[in-house]
Amino acid sequence: MEPIPGDLFACNPPGLTAVLEACTVGIAGAGGIGSNVAVLLTRAGMGGLVVADFDIVEISNLNRQFYFLDQVGRSKVPALRANLARINPALHFHAVEARLTPENACEPFAGCDVLIEAVDAGETKVAVIETWMRNMPGVHVFSCSGVSGHGNTDAIRVDRRAGLTIVGDQTSDPSQGTLSSRIALVAAMIANEVIEHLLENSR
């Protein structure tokens, strides 16, 4: 593993880098939300990421996901690892190329400080969240609901509950399409919530 370039996180808020370097975040899903949260956390100085996804990069993903044209047809998780390594080669990235089910949703993320649910299918989203909260008590879960469409920025909100934080408008439907700016907004809000949670729990 290459060392972190000395000034990479020089502009971070005081004390934040040391906290994040000691943390690992688990992400279920490497699509629009998952890949964009991963890049934001990497740029913030997160020490480790565990990312699970079974899908491949399609050209239609490129309007909102952190992949490039020459990666179309590749598995998403190793492609994402390669992209993040170009930002911080010292990032500890554990790739899990698997479809998550209630039976296997916990094991890959053992030891993670927080968990992010970022899968597309509604039934899988619910199953993953319920499995994590039932079997991994004490590990805060972050999720998204309602990221489709365009505009209406003020409708995107943060719903903080015991053990679960949900970001999104909680009403928009995938049939409305997905847009990079709206996906990026929700991903940034999730990343910000994760960072704040880790910082607060380090005190």
N, C-alpha and C positions, 0 to 999 in steps of 0.2 A: 504494500500500500504506500502510495506516495505521500510525502508530508504536505500539510496544508500550507499554501503560499502565505508568507508572513502577513501581508496586508489585506488578505481577502475579506476579513470581517472587521477591518479597522473602523468602519463607519457605524457598526452596530451600537445600540444603546449600551452604556457602561454596565458591565457585569453580565450581559445577556449571553455572550459567546460561550463563556465557561459553563453556564447552565445547559445550553443546548448541545454542546459537544458531548455531554455526559448522558444524553437522552436518545432513545430509539422510539420511532413512531411506526406503527403498523398501518398499512393502507390496503383495504380490500377494493381492488379495481384500479386499473391504470388507464382509464379513458379520460374524458374531458375534465372532470373534477379531480380524479386521482392523480393524473399526470401533472396537472397544473399546481395542485397542492404540493406535490413532491418537489417540483422545481423551486417553489417559493420557500419551502422549508430548507432545501439545500442551500439556497442563496442566503438564508438567515443563519446558517451554520449548524444545522442539526447534525448530530454525530452519526446516527444510523437510521436507515429506513428498511422496513420489511414490506415488500410490495407483492401482492398476489393477483394474478389475472391469467386467463387461459386463452385470450383472444390474440388475433394478429392485427397489424396496422393495415387499415384500408384507406384508400385515397379520400373517401368521404370523411374520415376522421380529422383530416388536416386543417379543417376550418376552425377547430377548437382544441385539439389535443397536442401535446408537446412532442410531436414527431415531425419527420421531414420526408420529402418526396422519395428519397433514395432508400427509405426504410419501409415503404409499402411492401407488404407480404411477409415481413419479419414478425416474430413474436413480440408482443408489446413490452413485456417485462425486461428482457435483455436489451431491447432497443432503448427503453427508458434509462436503464443503467448506463448505457454508453453515452447518452445525452447528458446525464447528470454528472458523469465523470469528467466531462469537458468543463464543468463549472467548478467542481471540487473533487479532485482525484483522491482525496483522503476520506471521502464519504464511505461509511460501511453500508453497503447495499446488499441485502439478502433477497434474491429473486425466488419467487414461488410461482411456477408455471402450472397452475391447477385451477379447476373450477371449484369454488367454495360451496360447501353444503353444511348443514348443521353438524354432520359427523366430523368434518375436518376443519371447521372454521376457527378453532381455537389454537390448535397445536403450532401452526407456523408463527403465531404472534406471541408465544410464550416469552415473557421478559420485556415486552414492549411497555413503555410508560403511558402511552395513550393509543387509541385505536380510531381510525377514520373509515367509515363505511362510504364507499364511492362506486357502488355497482349500479348497473342500469335497470335490471329486471326488478319489478316491484316485489314479487314474492321472495326473491333472494335477498333484497334489502332487509325486509322484515325478519327473515330467518336468521340472517347474520347478526343483526342488532340484538334480537332476542337471545340468541345463543351466547354472544359475548357477554351480555348483561347478566345472564343466568350463571354462566360458568367462569367468568373472569371478574368477580366482584372487586371493586376498588380501582378498576382501570376505566377511566372516563372514555366515553364513546362520542365521537363527533360524526354527524351525518348531514345530508342535504335533502331537501324536498321542495320541488318547485323551482326549476332553473331554466325552463324553456321560454321561448318567445323572445321579445325584444323590448327595450324601454322599460318604463314603470319601475325605475330604480328604487324608488321609495318603498315599494312593496316588499323588497328583500329585507328580511329581518333575522334576528338571532333569537331563538327560543331556548333558553337555558333551563334545564330540568336537573333533578338529582341523578347524576351519573350519565346524562345524555344532553348534548347540545345539538340543535337542528338549525341549519342555515338555509334560507330560501324563501320564496313567497308562499309556499305550501299549497298553492292552488293551480299553477300552470301545468299544462299537459304536454307530454312529448310530441303530440301531433302538431303543436305550434312551432316545431323546429327548434334547433339549437344554434346559438350565436356566440362567437368567441368572446365578445365583450361581456355578455351576461354570465357565461361560464366562468370567465376569469374573475369577475366580481365576487361570485359566490366562493370560488376557490380561495381568493385572497382573504375573505372574511373568515373562512374555516381556518386557514393557516394562522391568521392573527389570533383567533380564539385559542388554538392549540398552543401557540407560543406564550400567550398570557397565562394559560392554565399551568404550563410547565414552570414558568417563572414564579407564579404564586405558590406552587407546591414545593419549590426549592427553598423557601424562606423558613 
